[in-house]
Amino acid sequence: MIPVKALAVTGFGETGLVALFTPALGPMEALVRVRAVALCTLEQRVFRGVVKVPLPFVGGHEVAGEVIALGEEAHISGFKPGDRVAVRLLYNCGACPACRRGQSNLCDHARHKPVREGLLPGPGGLMDQVIVPANMLFGMSDRLGFDEASLTEPLACCVHSVNRAQISLGEDVVVIGGGVMGQFHVMLARLRGARVLLSEPMETRRRLACGHGADRAVDPAGGDPVAAIREWSGGQGAGVVFNTTPEAGAFAQAVLMAGKGGRVIQYSSLHPDVPTAISPQHVHTNEVTITGSVSPVVEDFATANRLLNHGLIGCRHLISDVFPFEEGQKAFEAAIKPGAMRVIITSG
């Protein structure tokens, strides 16, 4: 058995360190020393009690670390002890209808179950070491810090979203929400050759976006954001609108921001799910397409890995705080503060 130390959410607003044991490596598995974990919205919602899961819960699915050991057949992955890696911790069964039609991100089976004997519910990245299939490892460039590489997974989520939007060169794109995911959408849309506007009430986030790809940023609280988008686009409306906020009202606005043939991507989840009224006539008359985006497939993760490794997308400016593993409680408290970007927990 391999001893591991986990940082678990143990109750509403509470975390604690837990000692666990898990079986030895399988032949195609890798043991990874966790160096950095980014606290995603999932972990924050569990900590706040918004998302109900069995407790204790070991979150952490935005992970980077260092290979310690490999199973006897895992050498075919090309990795060796000492390699620096981003780790994909989104497990899928491979057998359900969604997985078998190439939509592994829509796998029918819950991801909040322990994936190995002896572990607690949750993705499990918030441990001092993790055991994963070797094909879940992606090599890191030496130019990246572990904290930056831990953002491979959220970037992959946004890659999936932007790919679904099929942005054309020169198209007008609106991103609603300037958090980490909104900022990644801004940068990716710009990389796709779009003209980009961010709608975000916080001035600091508007400035951040304008320094990293946004052509313009507007405050939706300072006027009619739909009218602002119409004016910016010469009366045409946007070709693509991403709603990266958990606000149902913003989704309704996103539909009205879309122009003829526009696409609306509902990126964020809502907790609780609040129904909202949209304009069927606007959708009908303008042939607006509405779709969602949830989680990346492995190809999206590989793309995000390349974007970071080659410096095509930067993420240092999206990290607001870094805490050691032993100060996990402080890290969670910092992550849920208004205006926080990604908070990173480091180990080793």
HELIX and SHEET records of a PDB file:
HELIX    1   1 THR A   41  ARG A   48  1                                   8    
HELIX    2   2 ALA A   74  SER A   77  5                                   4    
HELIX    3   3 PRO A   97  ARG A  100  1                                   4    
HELIX    4   4 SER A  104  LEU A  106  5                                   3    
HELIX    5   5 ALA A  134  MET A  136  5                                   3    
HELIX    6   6 PHE A  146  ALA A  149  1                                   4    
HELIX    7   7 THR A  152  ALA A  165  1                                  14    
HELIX    8   8 VAL A  180  LEU A  191  1                                  12    
HELIX    9   9 GLU A  203  CYS A  210  1                                   8    
HELIX   10  10 PRO A  220  GLY A  222  5                                   3    
HELIX   11  11 PRO A  225  TRP A  232  1                                   8    
HELIX   12  12 ALA A  248  MET A  257  1                                  10    
HELIX   13  13 PRO A  280  ASN A  286  1                                   7    
HELIX   14  14 VAL A  298  ASN A  309  1                                  12    
HELIX   15  15 ARG A  316  LEU A  318  5                                   3    
HELIX   16  16 PHE A  325  GLU A  327  5                                   3    
HELIX   17  17 GLY A  328  ALA A  335  1                                   8    
SHEET    1   A 2 ILE A   2  GLY A  11  0                                        
SHEET    2   A 2 GLU A  14  THR A  22 -1                                        
SHEET    1   B 5 GLN A 129  PRO A 133  0                                        
SHEET    2   B 5 GLU A  29  ALA A  38 -1                                        
SHEET    3   B 5 GLU A  62  LEU A  70 -1                                        
SHEET    4   B 5 ARG A  84  ARG A  88 -1                                        
SHEET    5   B 5 LEU A 137  GLY A 139 -1                                        
SHEET    1   C 4 GLN A 129  PRO A 133  0                                        
SHEET    2   C 4 GLU A  29  ALA A  38 -1                                        
SHEET    3   C 4 ARG A 342  THR A 346 -1                                        
SHEET    4   C 4 ILE A 319  PRO A 324  1                                        
SHEET    1   D 6 ARG A 216  VAL A 218  0                                        
SHEET    2   D 6 ARG A 195  SER A 199  1                                        
SHEET    3   D 6 ASP A 172  ILE A 176  1                                        
SHEET    4   D 6 ALA A 238  ASN A 243  1                                        
SHEET    5   D 6 ALA A 258  GLN A 266  1                                        
SHEET    6   D 6 THR A 289  GLY A 292  1                                        
END                                                                             
